[in-house]
Amino acid sequence: MSISKAEFARRRKNLMALMEPNSIAVIPSAREQLRNRDTEYPFRQDSDFYYLSGFTEPEAVLVLAPGRRHGQFVMFCRERDPGLELWHGSRAGPEGACEKFGADDAFPIGDIDDILPGLLEGRERVYYSMGRSADFDRHMMSWVNSIRSKEASGAVPPGEFTDLNHMVHDLRLIKSAAEQRLLRRAGEITARGHCRAMRFCRPGQFEYQLEAELVHEFASSGARHLAYPSIVGSGSNACTLHYVANEDVMRDRDMVLIDAGCELEYYAADVTRTFPVNGRFTPEQRALYEVVLGAQQAAIDAIKPGHHWNQPHDASVQVITAGLVELGLLKGRVDRLVKREAYREFYMHRVGHWLGLDVHDVGDYRVGDEWRRLEPGMVMTVEPGIYVSPSNSKVARKWRGIGIRLEDDVLVTANGCEVLTAGAPKTVEEIETLMAG
């Protein structure tokens, strides 16, 4: 189910087709990060670098040089080293970069100071994402300055630098058939993890015990990494949008909000479910839950080609505002409340974001002054919520401390959309039946 070598090659070809004549693109890999003392965090490749190469090692630089006589795809990477590989695992080496990853030329990373200036020399434009790595920025400037120092003897430094992000991120926004399969599979695994957590949940357990059930299901299904730190917030913890402590005891008659997703072959899932700790909704929990569920369905119904990015959010706002008025948490005419954004006291975030190699994936939400139009192949989350602060004295006590969010991953199709995470139950009846069983 992995992305094929041929697809990575197509991605590089598509990017080079967007580049100006006599230009070059330089993309560094991610760097290993120290966790504490001499222990590093598990390495995760930079998403742009991975998107164009499939290469998963640190200390590498990818160069695209359209028109280069000896090949357009050049890689710098670590050499093979049996001694270090004994401790840390195998390396591709320059030979493997060519054989396994399709590089036309590959050199040891230690030779980059001698070789890269020659690739940059004479190019009219350099595509490079300045500001993402201060260390690599300094290297880039030193290479350009080394060319400038030789101008008297005929060397020609690059004419200008152009940010690479926009072009790569526009390409990443539309998912291929292979990417859609990975996202669908990641969604299925994540849905199973949420089901497992619902079955396991009981009053008196700790939030982190539910988190452990999720991680177990993800890893058992082949998704060994989380797409982001899991949120397991019970009671009023659910009203903290990015609560990640996951350390409290779950109490009878409280609800628990789980926002968690796996990462599969670098592609993320992002799912939220909220359910009663004891398996049965109270009348107040059910009333607010039904509003959020209706808002999510209205947002999903608004996802189709030609609709703009903000239409699902507008649809969710309308339903949530009307529901809050009906339940007495807001007072006034719905249209006026929407206009002055009165709902933001209870629903303070947008309805979703792009999804892909990053959980908050790349791609502009606006094109010029207008919302971007949805196209087949785009993938987004849909996650409306209602959060009633425990300190909100303007509402009846029975509502306070209830936090509810529902989130699914949605693929824009030719005729509408597909919910990739539908395997996680979300109606009141489905949840209560699953938890009772």
C-alpha positions in Angstrom: 0.0 0.0 0.0 3.1 2.3 0.0 3.7 5.0 -2.5 5.5 3.6 -5.5 8.9 4.7 -6.8 7.1 5.7 -10.0 4.7 8.1 -8.1 7.6 9.8 -6.4 9.2 10.3 -9.8 5.9 11.8 -11.1 5.8 14.2 -8.2 9.3 15.5 -9.0 8.4 15.8 -12.7 5.3 17.8 -11.8 7.3 20.1 -9.6 10.0 20.7 -12.2 7.3 21.5 -14.8 6.3 24.4 -12.6 9.9 25.7 -12.2 11.2 28.6 -14.4 13.8 27.8 -17.0 17.4 27.6 -15.8 16.4 27.1 -12.1 17.2 24.7 -9.3 15.4 23.5 -6.2 17.1 22.6 -3.0 15.3 20.7 -0.2 17.0 19.6 3.0 15.8 16.7 5.1 14.6 17.0 8.7 17.2 16.9 11.4 17.4 14.5 14.3 16.3 16.2 17.5 17.7 15.6 21.0 15.1 14.5 23.5 17.3 14.6 26.6 21.0 14.2 27.2 22.1 11.6 24.6 18.7 10.3 23.6 17.0 11.5 20.4 13.3 11.6 19.5 12.3 9.0 16.9 13.2 10.5 13.5 10.4 11.6 11.3 11.3 12.9 7.8 10.3 16.4 6.6 7.0 16.0 4.8 8.0 18.0 1.7 11.3 16.0 1.4 9.4 12.7 1.8 6.8 13.7 -0.7 9.4 14.2 -3.4 11.7 11.3 -2.6 10.3 8.7 -0.2 13.7 8.9 1.5 13.4 8.5 5.3 17.0 9.1 6.6 18.3 12.3 8.2 21.4 14.3 7.0 20.3 14.4 3.4 19.7 17.1 0.7 17.5 16.7 -2.4 18.3 18.8 -5.5 16.2 19.1 -8.6 18.1 20.7 -11.5 15.9 20.6 -14.7 18.0 20.3 -17.8 21.1 19.0 -16.0 23.0 16.9 -18.5 24.0 14.2 -16.1 20.5 13.9 -14.5 18.0 16.2 -12.9 17.5 14.5 -9.5 20.6 14.7 -7.3 20.8 13.4 -3.7 23.3 14.0 -1.0 23.1 11.5 1.9 25.1 9.6 4.5 27.6 7.0 3.3 27.3 3.4 4.3 29.2 2.7 7.5 29.1 -0.9 8.8 30.2 0.2 12.3 27.5 2.7 12.8 24.9 0.6 11.0 25.6 -2.2 13.6 24.3 0.2 16.3 21.7 2.2 14.5 20.5 0.3 11.5 21.2 0.2 7.7 21.7 3.2 5.5 20.9 3.5 1.8 24.2 5.3 1.0 24.6 7.1 -2.3 24.3 3.8 -4.2 21.0 3.0 -2.6 19.7 6.6 -3.2 20.1 5.8 -6.9 19.0 2.2 -7.0 16.1 2.4 -4.5 14.9 6.0 -4.7 15.6 6.9 -8.3 18.3 9.5 -7.9 20.2 10.2 -11.2 23.3 11.1 -9.1 24.0 10.8 -5.5 27.0 11.9 -3.4 28.2 11.6 0.2 26.7 14.4 2.4 30.3 15.3 3.4 31.0 16.4 -0.2 28.2 18.9 -0.4 30.4 21.9 0.1 32.5 21.0 -2.9 29.6 19.9 -5.2 26.5 22.0 -4.5 28.0 25.4 -5.3 28.8 24.0 -8.8 25.1 23.0 -9.2 23.9 26.5 -8.1 26.4 28.4 -10.2 24.9 30.0 -13.3 21.3 29.3 -12.3 18.9 32.2 -12.7 16.6 31.2 -9.9 16.9 29.0 -6.7 13.8 27.5 -5.2 14.4 27.1 -1.5 12.2 27.5 1.6 14.2 30.1 3.6 13.5 30.3 7.3 12.6 26.7 8.0 16.1 25.8 9.2 18.5 28.6 10.4 21.4 26.2 10.2 20.7 25.2 6.6 20.0 28.9 5.7 23.6 29.7 6.8 25.0 26.9 4.6 23.0 28.1 1.6 24.3 31.6 2.0 27.9 30.3 2.4 27.6 28.4 -0.9 26.2 31.5 -2.7 28.9 33.7 -1.2 31.6 31.2 -2.3 30.3 31.7 -5.9 30.2 35.4 -5.5 33.8 35.4 -4.4 34.8 34.0 -7.8 32.8 36.5 -9.9 36.0 38.2 -11.1 37.1 34.9 -12.6 33.8 34.4 -14.4 31.6 32.7 -11.9 27.9 33.6 -12.0 26.0 33.5 -8.7 22.2 32.7 -8.7 20.1 35.6 -9.8 17.3 35.3 -7.2 15.7 33.1 -4.5 12.1 32.0 -4.7 10.2 30.3 -1.9 9.5 26.7 -2.8 6.6 26.1 -0.3 3.7 27.4 -2.4 4.4 25.2 -5.4 5.1 22.0 -3.4 2.1 22.6 -1.2 -0.3 23.1 -4.0 0.8 19.8 -5.5 0.4 18.1 -2.1 -3.2 19.4 -1.7 -4.6 17.1 -4.3 -4.2 13.5 -3.2 -3.5 10.7 -5.7 -5.3 7.4 -5.8 -2.4 5.8 -3.8 -2.6 8.6 -1.2 -6.3 8.2 -0.9 -5.9 4.5 -0.2 -3.4 5.2 2.6 -5.6 7.9 4.1 -8.6 5.6 3.9 -6.7 2.8 5.6 -5.4 5.2 8.3 -9.0 6.3 8.9 -10.2 2.7 9.2 -7.4 1.8 11.8 -8.1 5.0 13.7 -11.9 4.2 13.8 -11.1 0.8 15.2 -9.0 2.4 17.9 -11.9 4.7 18.9 -14.2 1.7 19.0 -11.8 -0.2 21.3 -11.6 2.8 23.6 -15.4 3.0 23.9 -15.6 -0.7 24.7 -12.9 -0.4 27.4 -14.2 2.7 29.1 -15.5 2.5 32.6 -15.9 5.0 35.5 -12.8 4.9 37.8 -10.3 4.4 35.0 -7.6 6.9 34.2 -7.7 8.9 30.9 -4.3 7.5 30.0 -5.7 4.0 30.1 -8.0 4.8 27.2 -5.0 6.4 25.5 -3.2 3.1 25.9 -6.1 1.2 24.2 -5.9 3.5 21.2 -2.1 3.1 20.8 -2.4 -0.7 21.1 -5.0 -0.9 18.3 -3.0 1.5 16.1 0.3 -0.4 16.5 -1.4 -3.9 16.2 -2.8 -2.8 12.9 0.6 -1.7 11.5 0.4 2.1 12.3 3.2 2.3 14.8 3.1 6.1 15.2 0.6 8.7 16.3 -0.2 11.5 13.9 -0.2 13.9 16.9 -0.4 13.7 20.7 -3.7 12.1 21.7 -6.3 14.1 23.6 -8.3 12.1 26.2 -10.2 14.7 28.2 -13.0 13.6 30.6 -15.4 16.0 32.4 -14.5 19.6 32.1 -11.1 18.6 30.6 -13.0 18.3 27.4 -13.5 22.1 27.4 -9.7 22.6 27.0 -9.2 22.3 23.2 -5.6 20.9 23.3 -5.7 19.0 26.6 -3.0 16.4 26.5 -2.2 15.6 30.2 -4.6 12.6 30.0 -4.0 12.0 33.8 -7.4 12.3 35.5 -9.7 9.6 36.8 -12.9 9.4 34.7 -16.0 9.8 36.7 -19.5 8.3 36.4 -22.0 10.6 34.5 -19.1 12.6 32.9 -18.3 12.5 29.2 -14.9 11.9 27.7 -13.6 13.5 24.5 -11.0 11.6 22.6 -9.1 13.3 19.7 -6.6 10.8 18.3 -5.3 9.5 15.0 -2.7 7.2 13.7 0.0 7.8 11.1 0.3 5.2 8.4 3.2 5.3 5.9 3.5 9.0 6.8 -0.2 9.8 6.2 -2.3 11.0 9.1 -5.8 10.3 10.4 -7.5 12.7 12.7 -10.7 11.6 14.5 -12.6 12.9 17.6 -15.4 11.1 19.4 -17.2 12.2 22.6 -19.1 9.7 24.7 -20.4 9.1 28.3 -17.9 7.4 30.6 -20.6 5.0 31.9 -22.1 4.3 28.4 -25.3 6.3 28.9 -26.0 9.9 27.9 -27.7 12.2 30.4 -30.5 14.3 28.9 -28.3 17.4 28.9 -25.3 15.6 27.3 -27.6 14.1 24.7 -29.2 17.4 23.9 -25.9 19.2 23.2 -24.5 16.1 21.5 -27.4 16.0 19.0 -26.7 19.7 18.1 -23.0 18.9 17.4 -23.9 15.8 15.4 -26.4 17.8 13.3 -23.8 20.6 12.7 -21.3 18.0 11.5 -23.7 16.4 9.1 -24.7 19.8 7.7 -21.0 20.6 7.2 -20.3 17.3 5.5 -23.3 17.8 3.2 -21.7 21.1 2.1 -18.5 19.4 0.9 -18.6 18.9 -2.9 -16.6 20.1 -5.9 -17.2 23.8 -6.7 -18.3 24.7 -3.1 -15.8 26.9 -1.4 -13.7 26.1 1.7 -15.8 28.1 4.2 -19.2 26.7 3.2 -19.0 23.7 5.6 -18.0 26.0 8.5 -20.9 28.4 7.7 -23.3 25.4 7.7 -22.0 24.2 11.1 -22.3 27.7 12.6 -25.9 28.0 11.6 -26.9 24.6 13.1 -24.9 25.2 16.4 -26.3 28.7 16.9 -29.9 27.5 16.3 -29.4 24.6 18.7 -27.9 26.8 21.4 -30.9 29.1 21.1 -33.4 26.2 21.3 -31.7 24.9 24.4 -31.6 28.3 26.0 -27.8 28.8 26.1 -28.1 31.7 23.7 -31.0 34.2 23.4 -32.0 36.2 20.4 -32.6 35.8 16.7 -30.3 33.2 15.1 -29.4 35.4 12.1 -28.3 38.3 14.4 -26.4 36.0 16.7 -24.5 34.5 13.8 -23.7 37.9 12.5 -22.2 39.1 15.7 -20.5 35.7 16.3 -22.2 35.1 19.6 -21.7 31.3 19.1 -17.9 31.8 19.6 -18.3 31.6 23.4 -19.2 28.0 22.9 -17.7 27.2 19.4 -14.4 29.1 19.1 -12.6 27.2 16.3 -13.1 26.5 12.6 -14.8 23.4 11.4 -11.7 21.8 9.9 -8.4 21.8 8.2 -6.6 20.0 5.3 -5.3 16.5 6.0 -2.5 14.5 4.5 1.2 14.0 5.2 0.7 16.5 8.1 -2.3 16.3 10.4 -2.7 20.1 9.7 -1.8 19.7 6.1 -0.4 22.2 3.7 -2.3 24.2 1.1 -3.8 27.7 1.0 -7.4 28.2 2.2 -7.7 31.3 0.2 -6.7 32.1 -3.4 -6.3 35.8 -3.6 -9.2 37.4 -1.7 -11.6 34.4 -2.2 -12.0 31.1 -0.4 -10.5 28.2 -2.3 -12.9 26.1 -4.3 -13.0 22.4 -3.3 -11.7 19.9 -5.9 -11.8 16.1 -6.1 -8.8 14.7 -4.3 -8.7 17.2 -1.5 -9.0 15.8 2.1 -10.2 17.8 5.0 -11.4 17.2 8.6 -14.9 18.2 9.8 -14.9 18.9 13.5 -17.6 21.1 15.0 -17.9 21.3 18.8 -19.6 22.9 21.7 -17.7 23.7 24.9 -19.5 25.0 28.0 -16.9 26.3 30.4 -17.4 25.1 34.0 -17.1 28.8 35.0 -19.8 30.1 32.7 -22.3 31.6 35.1 -24.5 32.9 32.3 -25.9 29.4 31.6 -27.8 26.9 33.8 -25.5 24.8 36.0 -26.7 21.6 34.3 -24.8 22.6 31.1 -21.5 23.6 32.7 -18.4 21.6 32.1 -19.7 19.7 29.1 -17.4 19.6 26.1 -18.3 17.8 22.9 -16.5 17.6 19.5 -17.1 15.2 16.6 -14.4 14.9 13.9 -14.2 12.9 10.7 -11.8 12.8 7.7 -13.6 13.6 4.5 -12.4 13.1 0.9 -13.8 15.4 -1.8 -14.9 13.2 -4.7 -16.2 13.9 -8.2 -19.8 13.9 -7.1 -19.6 14.9 -3.5 -17.6 13.4 -0.7 -16.6 10.3 1.2 -16.2 10.0 4.9 -13.0 8.0 5.4 -13.6 7.4 9.2 -17.2 6.3 9.2 -16.2 3.1 11.1 -16.2 5.0 14.4 -19.9 5.2 15.6 -21.3 8.6 16.4 -25.0 8.5 16.9 -26.3 8.3 20.4 -27.8 4.9 19.8 -24.7 3.5 18.1 -22.5 4.6 20.9 -24.7 3.3 23.7 -25.2 0.0 21.9 -21.4 -0.5 21.4 -20.6 0.4 25.0 -23.3 -1.8 26.4 -22.0 -4.8 24.4 
